[in-house]
Amino acid sequence: MASPQTSEQPPPHIDPTQAPVAFGNWALPKLIMELQDVELFTRQRALAALCDLVHDHERAYEAILNGCMERLKVLLQDEDNLVRVKTTEVLYVLASHSLGRDAFLKFDIVGPLANLLEDPENACRKNVHQALNRIAEFPSGAVFMVCMGLVPRLVMKVSDEEENIRALILSTLSCCVSVNALPALESDAILVLRDQLSHPSPAIRQAATSALVGISVPADGKMKVCEEDLLPMLVKLLSDDDQGVVANAAGTIMNTAVITKGKSEALNAGAITPLLRLVVSENVAVCANALRALTVLAEVPRARAQLLEHVPLLKTRLAHPNSIIQRAASTAIEVISWKP
């Protein structure tokens, strides 16, 4: 007669690495309480379960309102690698919600999170940069990060990190310089960004050129772009395969050419011909930035004389369905057609 046997395998659909989730309204309070447990395995299982739960928008808001952020802030200093990885993963998910971003600033979580920029675990550092990037995408978060002096630390990390993390750092820097470019300029960020312009990764080139657009807004930034001989590199990027890179390169040329030195160097680098090719681009950002860059360059007599024969091309953009292109084309034609 066969004897009954009990399987040593866990029941199906049950993950032994996750803490059992309580029913209904008790789920999150129980997990948050377990985050403070002295037993390492209990904390790990609670974090694993919490990672799954907070992907649900309602659960995410419930976690934030039930004091989850304060508990996670403490766990950022945990000695266990897995705890830090899972904690930063939960924070990254919560940073996608407006309430979560407000909590980051309210409970000063950005500081402890930034302390993990040197963490030995790649997964942890990636989660940290993903969370910081989401915070920086909103002006209040970018201002907070600039004010706490995080920009110089990010600039120093660009060259040291792996490609996927490097693109995140550059994207975060781009957000920060859009609210205040001076800390990046004082940290010699332009030298770091210049080295990334020839990187084979389109994501890194796009993020680097995006940061250059912001850095080239203040007068000191325009001069620094000229001094570091970036304009020939930017003119070359006008032929890049990535449309985001092209739009950013044209935008940086536009900003830098506001000053006399910028105009001269852009013209010497042969910017007019590739910019004219971009006028017919169907990408709104590419076309608009190209038209604006040509408008600024047309303030130079020799450039204006060269552009006069291309006015018919510019007039074709007046019928563009997008009003931004129409206005940019109209201004360009007006400047080019001006007679002293």
Salt bridges, closest charged atoms under 4 A:
GLU34 OE2 - LYS30 NZ 2.55
GLU62 OE1 - ARG59 NH1 3.52
ASP78 OD2 - ARG43 NH2 3.11
GLU89 OE1 - LYS86 NZ 3.51
GLU118 OE1 - LYS157 NZ 3.41
ASP119 OD2 - ARG84 NE 2.63
GLU161 OE2 - ARG125 NE 2.70
GLU161 OE2 - LYS157 NZ 3.90
GLU163 OE2 - HIS199 NE2 3.64
GLU228 OE1 - ARG194 NH1 3.28
GLU228 OE2 - LYS224 NZ 3.63
ASP240 OD2 - ARG205 NE 2.94
GLU265 OE2 - LYS261 NZ 3.26
GLU299 OE1 - LYS263 NZ 3.14
